Amino acid sequence: MPKSTPISEGSIYEGFDIYASYVVNATGMHVGTLKVVRKRDKRQLYPFDGCEIIGPFESSEDARRAAQALGQRLVEADITNPEP
């Protein structure tokens, strides 16, 4: 089982828990996994029904990096325009 990487320490990401990881699908490709939670109200911002699939990618590092980047974009968007 791949290790989930929390990236919520420091700067603007401090008010959020961001966990980025990956899974290997049936075809052997790597798909990013992501969970983003706003700490102040414990609201899960990602995943949600109908959310995009992160990948597939050839390597686990690419999948994890894409998940981290998406998590950071979601936090930046929530700070700019908070979801109720």
C-alpha positions in Angstrom: 0.0 0.0 0.0 1.6 3.3 -1.0 2.2 5.9 1.7 0.0 8.9 1.7 2.0 12.2 1.8 0.5 15.0 3.9 1.5 18.4 2.5 -0.4 20.7 4.7 2.5 22.0 6.9 3.4 25.6 6.5 2.3 28.7 4.6 -1.2 28.9 3.1 -1.8 25.2 3.3 -1.7 25.2 7.1 -5.5 25.4 7.5 -6.0 22.3 5.3 -5.1 18.6 5.5 -4.0 17.4 2.1 -3.2 13.8 1.5 -1.8 12.8 -1.8 -1.0 9.2 -2.9 -1.6 6.8 -5.7 -3.0 3.3 -6.6 -2.2 1.0 -9.4 -5.2 0.2 -11.6 -6.0 -3.1 -13.3 -3.9 -2.2 -16.4 -0.8 -1.5 -14.3 -1.0 2.3 -14.6 -0.7 4.6 -11.6 -3.7 6.8 -10.6 -3.4 9.6 -8.1 -5.5 9.7 -5.0 -6.3 12.8 -3.0 -8.1 13.9 0.1 -8.4 17.6 1.0 -10.1 18.7 4.3 -10.5 22.2 5.5 -9.5 22.1 9.2 -11.7 24.8 10.7 -15.0 23.1 9.8 -13.7 19.6 8.9 -15.3 20.0 5.5 -14.0 17.5 2.9 -13.3 19.4 -0.3 -12.0 16.5 -2.3 -12.9 13.9 -3.4 -16.5 14.6 -4.2 -19.1 13.0 -6.4 -18.1 13.4 -10.1 -14.6 14.5 -9.3 -11.9 14.0 -12.0 -9.6 11.0 -12.1 -6.0 11.9 -11.5 -4.2 10.1 -14.3 -3.4 7.5 -15.3 0.4 7.9 -15.3 3.3 5.6 -16.1 5.0 6.1 -12.7 3.9 6.4 -9.1 5.9 9.6 -8.6 4.0 11.3 -11.5 0.7 10.2 -10.1 1.5 11.5 -6.6 2.9 14.7 -7.9 -0.3 15.4 -10.0 -2.4 14.7 -6.9 -0.3 17.1 -4.8 -0.6 19.8 -7.5 -4.4 19.4 -7.7 -4.6 19.5 -3.9 -2.7 22.8 -3.8 -4.8 24.3 -6.5 -8.0 23.3 -4.6 -6.7 24.9 -1.4 -5.8 28.1 -3.3 -9.2 28.2 -4.9 -10.9 27.7 -1.6 -8.9 30.5 0.0 -9.9 32.8 -2.8 -13.5 31.8 -3.0 -14.4 29.6 0.1 -17.0 27.0 -0.4 -19.8 27.2 2.2 
